[in-house]
Amino acid sequence: MVNNHFEIKDKFYLNGSEIKIISGGMHYFRVVPEYWRDRLIKLKNLGCNTVETYVPWNMHEPKKGVFDFSGMLDLKAYIELAQELGLWVIVRPSPYICAEWEFGGLPAWLLAEDGMRLRGYSKSFLGHVKDYYEEVFKIITPLQVNHGGPVILLQIENEYGYYGNDTKYMEAMKSAMIEQGAMVPFVTSDGPWGDALRCGSLPGVLPTANFGSKAEEQFKVLSEYTNGGPLMCMEFWVGWFDHWGNGGHITTDPEQNAKDLDDILRLGNVNIYMFHGGTNFGFMNGSNYYEQLTPDVTSYDYDALLTEAGKLTAKYEAFAKVIRKYNPVEPIPLPPQAEAHGYGELKMVKRVGLMESLADLSSMTESTYPKSMERLGQDYGYILYRTVLKKEARLEKLKLWDANDRALIFVDQKPVIKLYDRELLIEAQVDIPLAPESNMDILVENMGRVNFGLKMEHQRKGINGSVQVNGHQHFCWQHYPLPLDNLECLDFSKGYQQGLPAFYLFEFDTDKTMDTYLDYTGWGKGCAFINGFNLGRYWELGPQKRLYIPGPLIKEGRNTIILFETDGISCDSILLTDQPDIG
């Protein structure tokens, strides 16, 4: 084992020799591990010498004190594979990652704690961070270059200058890493605008910048903060992310991107964000909130150099020409591209209603007031609130206080109204006659916690306040948490009612385990599972119209697909096609 030494002076130096960092971003937790090698070889062929990744706290510690570093979360295997392929690694292990990821990577169980304050010098928050670091640095520490590994840089926090200015907190974050054996140089990253660099930087730590164009202008601002150190764009935005209802897949011009890259490399160092975006599998998409809630789609294609399925793009070829000017390596053989297969139309086999399945999927709890997901130990998915309207003759007005994000209301198992985002804050006007002791159900969906900005501290999902009926507060609720991590418990022999939330089962047999795309035309809103794996959300709103299914999730023999359709918009089939469509 060869121990190396990486340091920051006027440039980056490895064992005393100057090195230009040409990195590409790829998040191991957004790509099935069977495809890591393929993607990293393509990164190396591009001419890059480094790969960058965030580390998602919420995935690695899904419950307090319970850690997972297996499968798609095998950080150690990912870093070691990068080293095997001759790549250096930048690790961004801070508790907050943004990344268009659920809650910016923070675990939702933090919100179960009264008085929890995020990303500041809070003893409670920092205590949880230190507990997490004790585990994650068992992996990172021995993989630093000083110990013969490939890790050359560690990032403290992430775009902190957009969030706060607590230098004491930033110092504590740095100290927490050092306590766990961090030896390689530290960096911070912020946009080179306004107060961001001043608020997000730390004495003795190299600041880097995040931007997508105008490199000379951005680096000129950054140079005022680097104290003569090297210039680096930690996130060179070569594309962007989509949110539901944004009108179409966002793309950028490859040739203009390549010109911007040329400017960056002429002046400094780069991490291409994203080299390969991957997928927000499960319920892991994040959201933004400015004037309204904008949850991100399941695909994290990002208009990156590789498509969501790992195919080379025109942007890849344009970037390769630029990068080889600065790192003139010979192209290396690429593995065969994983081909997609159209398995065809699948007819629905069985279906069962959500209301009929509550006892199979959820353990009911009761309380006077409705409780949020987090108060009930639930992090993601859906939650159903049930009550009896005993004293009301009609349902005329309805308002949900401190509720997120989307609610479907039913009376005696008949749809009444859908409320989304700001509609939850306004008293909805309805006119429903009530039978004696009518049942009212409220199905609330966590659409993905906000991953950026001060709304992060207001992300309890479900109903965290109260329900107001006809102007008065309504008490006595049953709660049915629905994280949907136990669909094997479904009993498809039970009942079903058209137009209500339900589960739909599809099956297909194959001896080909190839990539494919689930076309959900004719369906409304929900999420999809293949062989028990949560593929993510779908929504007729678009722009995404098909869900990517990597080949390794398909098995030889019988495969099952389950759609959970919340809006009652369904048909008798789905299509598995070889063509993507995110536009």
C-alpha positions as CSV (number, residue, x, y, z in Angstrom):
1,M,0.0,0.0,0.0
2,V,1.4,3.4,-1.0
3,N,0.6,6.3,1.2
4,N,0.2,9.6,-0.6
5,H,0.1,13.2,0.5
6,F,-2.4,15.7,-0.9
7,E,-2.2,19.3,-0.1
8,I,-3.4,22.8,-1.0
9,K,-1.0,25.6,-1.7
10,D,-1.3,27.9,-4.7
11,K,-2.5,24.8,-6.6
12,F,-3.4,21.3,-5.6
13,Y,-0.4,19.0,-5.1
14,L,-0.2,15.3,-4.9
15,N,3.1,14.0,-3.4
16,G,4.6,17.4,-4.3
17,S,3.5,17.5,-7.9
18,E,0.9,19.8,-9.2
19,I,-2.5,18.2,-10.1
20,K,-5.5,19.7,-11.9
21,I,-8.7,18.2,-10.5
22,I,-11.0,17.2,-13.3
23,S,-13.9,15.5,-11.5
24,G,-17.4,14.3,-12.3
25,G,-20.3,14.0,-9.9
26,M,-22.0,10.6,-9.5
27,H,-24.0,9.6,-6.5
28,Y,-23.7,5.9,-5.7
29,F,-27.1,5.9,-4.0
30,R,-28.8,7.0,-7.2
31,V,-27.4,4.1,-9.3
32,V,-27.8,0.4,-8.8
33,P,-24.3,-1.0,-7.8
34,E,-24.2,-3.4,-10.7
35,Y,-23.8,-0.3,-12.9
36,W,-21.2,1.6,-10.9
37,R,-18.3,0.1,-12.8
38,D,-19.8,0.9,-16.2
39,R,-20.4,4.6,-15.2
40,L,-17.0,5.1,-13.6
41,I,-15.2,3.6,-16.6
42,K,-17.1,6.1,-18.8
43,L,-16.0,8.9,-16.4
44,K,-12.3,7.8,-16.7
45,N,-12.6,7.6,-20.5
46,L,-13.8,11.2,-20.5
47,G,-10.4,12.2,-19.2
48,C,-11.5,12.8,-15.6
49,N,-9.1,11.8,-12.8
50,T,-11.6,12.2,-9.9
51,V,-15.2,11.3,-9.0
52,E,-17.2,13.2,-6.5
53,T,-20.1,12.0,-4.3
54,Y,-22.4,13.2,-1.6
55,V,-23.2,10.9,1.4
56,P,-26.9,10.8,2.3
57,W,-27.3,10.7,6.1
58,N,-31.0,9.8,5.9
59,M,-30.2,6.6,4.0
60,H,-27.3,5.5,6.1
61,E,-29.1,6.1,9.4
62,P,-32.8,5.5,8.6
63,K,-33.6,5.1,12.3
64,K,-31.6,6.6,15.1
65,G,-28.7,4.3,15.9
66,V,-29.6,1.9,13.0
67,F,-27.0,2.1,10.2
68,D,-27.0,0.7,6.6
69,F,-24.0,0.6,4.3
70,S,-25.1,-2.3,2.1
71,G,-26.2,-2.7,-1.5
72,M,-26.7,0.7,-3.1
73,L,-25.4,2.3,0.1
74,D,-22.1,0.4,0.1
75,L,-19.9,3.6,0.2
76,K,-16.8,1.6,0.9
77,A,-17.2,-0.6,-2.2
78,Y,-17.9,2.5,-4.3
79,I,-14.8,4.3,-3.2
80,E,-12.6,1.2,-3.5
81,L,-14.0,0.6,-7.1
82,A,-13.0,4.2,-8.0
83,Q,-9.5,3.5,-6.7
84,E,-9.3,0.3,-8.7
85,L,-10.1,2.2,-11.8
86,G,-7.5,4.8,-11.1
87,L,-9.7,7.6,-9.9
88,W,-9.3,10.0,-6.9
89,V,-12.4,10.7,-4.8
90,I,-14.0,13.8,-3.4
91,V,-16.4,13.0,-0.6
92,R,-19.0,15.4,0.7
93,P,-20.1,13.7,3.9
94,S,-21.7,16.6,5.6
95,P,-25.1,15.9,7.2
96,Y,-26.8,18.3,4.8
97,I,-26.2,17.6,1.1
98,C,-29.1,19.5,-0.7
99,A,-28.7,17.4,-4.0
100,E,-32.4,17.6,-4.8
101,W,-32.7,14.8,-2.2
102,E,-35.4,14.3,0.4
103,F,-34.8,16.8,3.2
104,G,-31.4,17.5,1.8
105,G,-30.2,14.2,3.2
106,L,-31.1,14.9,6.8
107,P,-33.0,12.1,8.5
108,A,-36.7,12.8,9.0
109,W,-36.5,11.4,12.6
110,L,-34.8,14.6,13.6
111,L,-38.2,16.3,13.3
112,A,-39.7,14.0,15.9
113,E,-37.7,15.9,18.5
114,D,-39.3,18.9,20.1
115,G,-37.2,22.1,19.7
116,M,-35.0,20.6,17.0
117,R,-33.0,23.3,15.1
118,L,-31.0,22.5,12.0
119,R,-27.6,23.5,10.7
120,G,-26.6,25.8,13.6
121,Y,-24.7,25.4,16.8
122,S,-27.4,23.3,18.5
123,K,-26.1,20.7,20.9
124,S,-28.9,18.3,20.0
125,F,-28.3,18.5,16.3
126,L,-24.5,18.3,16.6
127,G,-24.9,15.4,19.0
128,H,-26.7,13.4,16.3
129,V,-24.2,14.4,13.7
130,K,-21.3,13.2,15.9
131,D,-23.0,9.8,16.4
132,Y,-23.4,9.5,12.6
133,Y,-19.8,10.5,11.9
134,E,-18.6,7.8,14.3
135,E,-20.0,5.3,11.9
136,V,-19.5,6.9,8.4
137,F,-15.9,7.8,9.1
138,K,-15.1,4.2,9.9
139,I,-15.4,3.9,6.2
140,I,-14.0,7.2,5.0
141,T,-11.0,7.6,7.3
142,P,-8.9,4.5,6.2
143,L,-9.7,5.4,2.5
144,Q,-8.0,8.8,2.6
145,V,-4.8,9.2,0.5
146,N,-2.7,9.4,3.7
147,H,-3.7,5.8,4.4
148,G,-3.3,4.6,0.8
149,G,-6.8,5.3,-0.3
150,P,-8.2,7.6,-3.0
151,V,-10.0,10.2,-1.0
152,I,-8.3,13.6,-1.5
153,L,-10.8,16.2,-0.3
154,L,-13.6,16.4,2.3
155,Q,-16.3,19.1,2.2
156,I,-17.6,20.8,5.4
157,E,-21.3,21.4,5.2
158,N,-22.8,22.4,1.8
159,E,-23.7,25.8,0.4
160,Y,-24.0,27.0,4.0
161,G,-23.7,30.6,3.0
162,Y,-27.2,30.4,1.5
163,Y,-28.6,29.2,4.9
164,G,-26.8,30.8,7.8
165,N,-23.6,32.5,9.1
166,D,-22.8,30.5,12.2
167,T,-19.1,30.1,12.1
168,K,-19.1,28.4,15.5
169,Y,-21.3,25.7,13.9
170,M,-18.9,25.3,11.0
171,E,-15.9,25.0,13.3
172,A,-17.8,22.3,15.2
173,M,-18.5,20.5,11.9
174,K,-14.8,20.6,11.0
175,S,-13.8,19.4,14.5
176,A,-16.2,16.6,14.4
177,M,-14.5,15.3,11.2
178,I,-11.0,15.7,12.6
179,E,-12.1,13.8,15.8
180,Q,-13.0,10.9,13.5
181,G,-9.6,10.9,11.8
182,A,-10.1,13.3,8.8
183,M,-6.6,14.2,7.5
184,V,-7.1,15.3,3.9
185,P,-7.7,19.0,3.2
186,F,-11.2,20.5,3.8
187,V,-13.2,22.6,1.4
188,T,-16.5,24.5,1.5
189,S,-18.7,25.3,-1.5
190,D,-21.0,28.2,-2.1
191,G,-22.4,30.3,-4.9
192,P,-20.1,33.3,-5.7
193,W,-22.9,35.8,-5.1
194,G,-23.9,38.2,-2.3
195,D,-22.9,37.1,1.2
196,A,-22.7,33.4,0.4
197,L,-19.0,33.0,0.3
198,R,-18.5,35.3,3.4
199,C,-21.1,33.4,5.4
200,G,-20.3,29.9,4.2
201,S,-16.5,29.9,4.3
202,L,-14.2,29.1,7.2
203,P,-10.7,30.3,8.0
204,G,-8.0,27.9,6.9
205,V,-10.4,26.0,4.7
206,L,-10.4,26.4,0.9
207,P,-13.7,27.9,-0.5
208,T,-14.9,26.6,-3.8
209,A,-17.8,27.9,-6.0
210,N,-20.9,26.5,-7.6
211,F,-22.1,27.9,-10.9
212,G,-23.1,27.0,-14.4
213,S,-21.6,29.8,-16.6
214,K,-19.5,32.9,-16.7
215,A,-16.4,31.2,-15.3
216,E,-14.1,34.2,-15.5
217,E,-16.5,36.4,-13.6
218,Q,-17.3,33.8,-11.0
219,F,-13.7,32.9,-10.4
220,K,-12.7,36.5,-10.1
221,V,-15.1,36.8,-7.1
222,L,-13.9,33.5,-5.7
223,S,-10.3,34.5,-5.9
224,E,-11.0,37.2,-3.3
225,Y,-11.6,34.5,-0.7
226,T,-9.0,31.8,-1.5
227,N,-6.0,33.6,-0.1
228,G,-3.9,32.7,-3.1
229,G,-5.1,29.2,-3.2
230,P,-6.4,27.3,-6.3
231,L,-9.7,28.1,-7.9
232,M,-12.3,25.3,-8.2
233,C,-15.8,25.0,-9.4
234,M,-17.2,22.3,-7.1
235,E,-20.5,22.2,-9.0
236,F,-20.3,23.1,-12.6
237,W,-24.0,22.9,-13.4
238,V,-24.2,21.3,-16.9
239,G,-28.0,20.8,-16.7
240,W,-30.8,21.1,-14.2
241,F,-33.5,19.1,-12.4
242,D,-37.2,18.8,-13.3
243,H,-40.1,19.2,-11.0
244,W,-43.6,17.9,-11.5
245,G,-45.6,20.3,-13.7
246,N,-42.7,22.4,-15.0
247,G,-43.8,22.0,-18.6
248,G,-41.0,19.9,-20.0
249,H,-37.6,18.3,-19.5
250,I,-35.0,21.0,-18.9
251,T,-31.9,20.8,-21.2
252,T,-28.9,23.0,-21.8
253,D,-26.7,23.5,-24.9
254,P,-23.8,21.1,-25.1
255,E,-21.6,23.4,-27.1
256,Q,-22.1,26.3,-24.7
257,N,-21.5,24.0,-21.7
258,A,-18.2,22.9,-23.4
259,K,-17.1,26.5,-23.8
260,D,-17.8,27.2,-20.2
261,L,-15.9,24.0,-19.2
262,D,-12.9,25.2,-21.3
263,D,-12.9,28.5,-19.4
264,I,-13.0,26.7,-16.0
265,L,-10.2,24.4,-16.8
266,R,-8.0,27.2,-18.2
267,L,-8.4,29.0,-14.9
268,G,-8.7,26.2,-12.4
269,N,-10.3,23.0,-11.4
270,V,-13.7,21.4,-11.9
271,N,-16.3,19.0,-10.6
272,I,-18.9,18.4,-13.3
273,Y,-22.4,18.4,-11.7
274,M,-23.7,16.0,-12.8
275,F,-21.6,13.6,-14.8
276,H,-24.3,11.0,-14.3
277,G,-27.5,11.9,-12.4
278,G,-29.2,8.6,-12.0
279,T,-32.6,8.2,-10.3
280,N,-34.5,9.4,-7.2
281,F,-35.7,5.9,-6.4
282,G,-38.3,5.3,-3.7
283,F,-39.6,8.4,-1.9
284,M,-36.2,10.2,-2.0
285,N,-36.9,13.1,-4.4
286,G,-36.5,16.5,-2.7
287,S,-38.6,19.6,-3.2
288,N,-38.1,23.3,-3.4
289,Y,-40.4,26.0,-2.0
290,Y,-40.3,29.6,-3.1
291,E,-43.7,30.8,-4.1
292,Q,-45.1,27.3,-4.1
293,L,-44.1,23.7,-3.5
294,T,-42.3,22.2,-6.4
295,P,-41.5,18.5,-5.8
296,D,-38.8,17.0,-8.1
297,V,-39.6,14.1,-10.4
298,T,-38.3,10.6,-10.0
299,S,-35.7,10.9,-12.7
300,Y,-32.5,12.7,-11.9
301,D,-31.3,12.7,-15.5
302,Y,-30.2,16.3,-15.0
303,D,-29.4,16.6,-18.8
304,A,-26.0,15.2,-17.6
305,L,-23.2,13.7,-19.7
306,L,-24.7,10.3,-19.3
307,T,-28.5,9.7,-19.5
308,E,-30.4,8.3,-16.6
309,A,-29.7,4.9,-18.1
310,G,-26.0,5.6,-18.6
311,K,-25.9,6.2,-22.3
312,L,-23.3,8.7,-23.8
313,T,-24.7,12.0,-24.9
314,A,-23.6,14.7,-27.3
315,K,-22.6,16.6,-24.2
316,Y,-20.2,13.8,-23.3
317,E,-18.5,13.9,-26.6
318,A,-18.2,17.7,-26.5
319,F,-16.7,17.6,-23.0
320,A,-14.2,14.8,-23.9
321,K,-12.7,17.1,-26.6
322,V,-12.2,19.9,-24.0
323,I,-10.9,17.8,-21.2
324,R,-8.3,16.0,-23.3
325,K,-6.7,19.4,-24.0
326,Y,-5.8,19.6,-20.3
327,N,-5.4,15.8,-19.7
328,P,-4.4,14.2,-22.9
329,V,-5.1,10.6,-22.1
330,E,-5.8,7.9,-24.6
331,P,-9.4,6.8,-24.7
332,I,-10.0,3.4,-22.9
333,P,-12.3,0.6,-24.1
334,L,-15.8,1.1,-22.9
335,P,-18.0,-1.8,-21.7
336,P,-20.9,-2.7,-24.0
337,Q,-23.9,-0.4,-23.5
338,A,-26.7,-2.0,-21.5
339,E,-29.5,-2.3,-24.0
340,A,-33.1,-1.7,-23.1
341,H,-35.9,-4.1,-23.9
342,G,-39.6,-3.7,-24.4
343,Y,-41.4,-6.4,-22.5
344,G,-44.7,-5.2,-24.0
345,E,-48.1,-4.6,-22.6
346,L,-48.9,-6.1,-19.2
347,K,-52.5,-6.7,-18.3
348,M,-53.6,-6.2,-14.7
349,V,-53.8,-9.5,-12.8
350,K,-55.4,-8.4,-9.5
351,R,-56.3,-5.3,-7.6
352,V,-57.3,-4.4,-4.0
353,G,-58.5,-1.2,-2.4
354,L,-56.4,0.8,0.1
355,M,-59.4,1.0,2.5
356,E,-59.7,-2.7,2.5
357,S,-55.9,-3.1,3.0
358,L,-55.4,-0.8,6.0
359,A,-55.3,-3.6,8.6
360,D,-52.8,-5.6,6.4
361,L,-50.4,-2.6,5.8
362,S,-50.6,-0.5,9.0
363,S,-50.9,-0.6,12.7
364,M,-53.6,1.9,13.8
365,T,-53.1,4.3,16.7
366,E,-55.6,6.7,18.2
367,S,-55.3,10.2,19.7
368,T,-57.4,13.2,20.4
369,Y,-55.4,15.4,18.0
370,P,-54.0,14.3,14.6
371,K,-50.3,13.6,14.7
372,S,-47.7,14.1,12.1
373,M,-45.8,11.2,10.5
374,E,-42.7,12.0,12.5
375,R,-44.6,11.9,15.8
376,L,-45.7,8.4,14.9
377,G,-42.2,7.2,13.9
378,Q,-42.9,7.3,10.2
379,D,-40.6,9.1,7.7
380,Y,-41.9,8.6,4.1
381,G,-44.9,7.7,2.1
382,Y,-48.5,8.3,3.0
383,I,-50.7,8.4,6.1
384,L,-54.4,8.0,6.4
385,Y,-56.4,9.8,9.1
386,R,-59.8,8.5,10.0
387,T,-62.6,9.9,12.2
388,V,-66.4,9.8,12.7
389,L,-68.5,12.9,12.1
390,K,-71.1,12.5,14.8
391,K,-72.4,16.0,15.4
392,E,-72.3,17.6,11.9
393,A,-75.3,17.5,9.7
394,R,-73.4,18.6,6.6
395,L,-69.8,19.0,5.7
396,E,-69.5,22.6,4.5
397,K,-66.0,23.8,5.4
398,L,-62.7,22.0,5.8
399,K,-59.3,23.3,6.7
400,L,-56.1,21.4,7.6
401,W,-53.7,23.3,9.9
402,D,-50.0,22.8,9.6
403,A,-50.4,20.0,7.1
404,N,-48.0,18.8,4.2
405,D,-48.2,18.1,1.3
406,R,-51.2,16.7,-0.6
407,A,-54.5,15.5,0.9
408,L,-57.4,13.5,-0.5
409,I,-60.6,13.7,1.5
410,F,-63.3,11.0,1.5
411,V,-66.6,10.8,3.3
412,D,-68.1,7.3,3.6
413,Q,-65.5,6.2,1.1
414,K,-66.6,8.7,-1.6
415,P,-64.1,11.3,-2.9
416,V,-64.9,14.8,-1.7
417,I,-61.9,17.1,-2.5
418,K,-58.1,17.2,-3.2
419,L,-56.0,19.7,-1.5
420,Y,-52.4,20.5,-2.4
421,D,-49.8,22.8,-0.9
422,R,-51.3,26.2,-0.2
423,E,-54.8,24.9,-0.7
424,L,-54.3,23.2,2.7
425,L,-54.0,26.6,4.3
426,I,-57.3,27.9,2.9
427,E,-60.7,26.9,4.2
428,A,-62.1,24.7,1.5
429,Q,-65.8,25.1,0.7
430,V,-67.7,21.9,0.1
431,D,-71.4,20.9,0.4
432,I,-71.8,17.3,1.5
433,P,-74.8,15.9,3.4
434,L,-73.8,13.6,6.1
435,A,-75.5,10.4,7.3
436,P,-75.5,9.8,11.1
437,E,-71.9,9.0,12.1
438,S,-70.3,9.4,8.7
439,N,-66.7,8.3,8.4
440,M,-64.2,10.8,7.1
441,D,-60.8,9.7,5.7
442,I,-57.9,12.0,4.9
443,L,-55.1,10.4,2.9
444,V,-52.0,12.7,3.1
445,E,-48.9,12.2,0.9
446,N,-45.4,13.3,1.7
447,M,-44.3,14.6,-1.7
448,G,-40.7,14.9,-0.7
449,R,-39.3,17.3,2.0
450,V,-37.9,20.6,1.0
451,N,-34.1,20.3,0.5
452,F,-33.1,23.9,0.3
453,G,-33.7,27.1,2.4
454,L,-35.4,28.0,5.6
455,K,-38.6,25.9,4.9
456,M,-36.5,22.9,6.0
457,E,-37.4,23.5,9.6
458,H,-41.1,23.2,8.8
459,Q,-41.2,19.8,7.1
460,R,-43.3,17.7,9.4
461,K,-45.5,15.6,7.1
462,G,-49.1,14.6,7.4
463,I,-51.2,16.8,9.8
464,N,-49.1,18.4,12.6
465,G,-51.8,20.8,13.8
466,S,-55.5,20.1,13.6
467,V,-58.5,19.6,11.3
468,Q,-61.1,22.3,11.3
469,V,-64.6,21.2,10.2
470,N,-67.3,23.8,9.6
471,G,-65.3,26.3,11.6
472,H,-64.7,24.2,14.7
473,Q,-61.8,21.9,15.6
474,H,-62.5,18.2,15.2
475,F,-61.1,15.7,17.7
476,C,-60.6,11.9,18.0
477,W,-58.6,10.5,15.2
478,Q,-57.3,7.1,14.1
479,H,-53.9,7.1,12.3
480,Y,-52.8,4.6,9.7
481,P,-49.1,5.1,8.7
482,L,-48.4,3.9,5.2
483,P,-44.7,3.8,4.4
484,L,-45.5,1.1,1.9
485,D,-42.4,-1.0,2.8
486,N,-44.5,-4.1,3.4
487,L,-46.5,-4.7,0.2
488,E,-45.9,-8.4,0.6
489,C,-48.7,-8.2,3.2
490,L,-51.3,-7.2,0.6
491,D,-54.3,-9.6,0.3
492,F,-55.6,-9.2,-3.3
493,S,-58.6,-11.3,-2.5
494,K,-60.2,-8.4,-0.6
495,G,-62.5,-5.7,-2.0
496,Y,-62.0,-2.9,-4.4
497,Q,-64.0,0.2,-5.3
498,Q,-63.5,2.1,-8.6
499,G,-62.3,5.6,-8.1
500,L,-60.7,5.1,-4.7
501,P,-57.0,4.6,-3.8
502,A,-55.9,1.1,-4.7
503,F,-53.1,-1.3,-5.5
504,Y,-52.8,-3.0,-8.9
505,L,-50.8,-6.1,-9.6
506,F,-49.1,-6.9,-12.9
507,E,-46.8,-9.9,-13.7
508,F,-44.5,-11.0,-16.5
509,D,-42.1,-13.8,-17.1
510,T,-38.8,-13.4,-18.8
511,D,-35.3,-14.9,-19.3
512,K,-34.0,-11.4,-20.2
513,T,-32.9,-9.1,-17.4
514,M,-32.5,-5.9,-19.3
515,D,-33.3,-2.2,-18.7
516,T,-36.8,-1.1,-19.5
517,Y,-39.2,1.8,-19.0
518,L,-42.6,1.7,-17.3
519,D,-45.1,3.8,-19.4
520,Y,-48.0,4.7,-17.1
521,T,-50.2,6.4,-19.7
522,G,-53.8,6.3,-18.5
523,W,-52.9,6.4,-14.8
524,G,-53.2,9.3,-12.5
525,K,-50.8,9.6,-9.5
526,G,-49.0,7.2,-7.2
527,C,-45.8,5.1,-7.0
528,A,-44.6,1.9,-8.6
529,F,-42.8,-1.2,-7.2
530,I,-41.0,-4.0,-9.0
531,N,-40.2,-7.2,-7.1
532,G,-40.7,-5.2,-3.9
533,F,-38.3,-2.4,-4.9
534,N,-39.8,1.1,-4.8
535,L,-39.1,2.7,-8.3
536,G,-40.5,6.0,-7.3
537,R,-43.4,8.3,-8.0
538,Y,-45.4,8.8,-11.1
539,W,-47.9,11.6,-11.9
540,E,-49.9,12.3,-15.1
541,L,-48.9,16.0,-14.6
542,G,-45.5,15.3,-16.2
543,P,-43.0,16.1,-17.5
544,Q,-41.8,12.6,-16.7
545,K,-44.0,10.0,-18.4
546,R,-42.0,6.8,-17.9
547,L,-40.1,5.3,-15.0
548,Y,-36.6,3.8,-15.6
549,I,-36.2,0.2,-14.5
550,P,-32.6,-0.9,-14.4
551,G,-32.0,-4.5,-15.6
552,P,-30.6,-5.7,-12.3
553,L,-34.0,-5.1,-10.7
554,I,-35.6,-7.7,-13.1
555,K,-35.1,-11.4,-12.4
556,E,-35.3,-14.4,-14.6
557,G,-38.7,-16.0,-14.2
558,R,-41.7,-14.3,-12.7
559,N,-41.6,-10.6,-12.0
560,T,-44.2,-8.5,-10.2
561,I,-45.1,-4.9,-10.6
562,I,-47.4,-3.1,-8.2
563,L,-48.9,0.4,-8.8
564,F,-50.3,2.3,-5.9
565,E,-52.8,4.7,-7.5
566,T,-54.1,7.3,-5.2
567,D,-56.3,9.4,-7.5
568,G,-58.5,6.6,-8.8
569,I,-57.4,7.1,-12.4
570,S,-56.6,3.7,-13.7
571,C,-56.8,1.4,-16.7
572,D,-56.3,-2.4,-17.2
573,S,-52.7,-2.3,-18.4
574,I,-49.2,-0.8,-18.3
575,L,-46.5,-0.9,-20.9
576,L,-42.8,-1.8,-20.5
577,T,-41.0,-0.2,-23.4
578,D,-37.4,0.2,-24.6
579,Q,-37.7,3.9,-25.0
580,P,-37.3,6.6,-22.3
581,D,-39.6,9.7,-22.3
582,I,-38.9,12.4,-19.7
583,G,-40.0,15.3,-21.9
